[in-house]
Amino acid sequence: DTARRQLTVAAAKAEAFSGFHDDKPPAGLRHLRLGGGADFATVILVSLDGADLGASRRLLISRTALDAAKAEVSAPAVTLAGLAPAEGNLQWQIRLTRPRQAAAVLREFAGMEFKTLQADANGQLTLPGGGWHECELQLRLAP
């Protein structure tokens, strides 16, 4: 969308957004939802197990964002919709992968790699905030 200065990619196994954030949702994305807090952002969602995004049990999310002064910020908020439901003993769990040093500190300090995410009433997952650049989501057995 040249008028909005946004690029979106929507495919069965990946979705992406790169551009200037405004008050409207990016065009064409079914699974990736972005909140505010950044002037410019790039966010990529990819299936890691070869399944379509709505059926995948392993996802990788990458994000980088800048404010109007071109300083890196811990944004935008990322919400995922239309994912495989967490049923039975399965739960969506998140693992920080980048920055690597922060992931190592989290493992050592908290004694865990994965954190369970709770879906909202609409089945959407909102990822934790903070200064992460990449994380992995897995639909796995509850700890």
Secondary structure, DSSP 8 states (H G I E B T S, - for coil): -TTTTEEEEEETTEEEEEEE--SS--TT-SSEEE-SS-SEEEEEEEESSSS-TTT-SEEEEEEEEE-TTS-B-S---EEE-S-----TTEEEEEEEEESHHHHHHHHHHHS-SEEE----TTS-EE---SS-SEEEEEEEE--
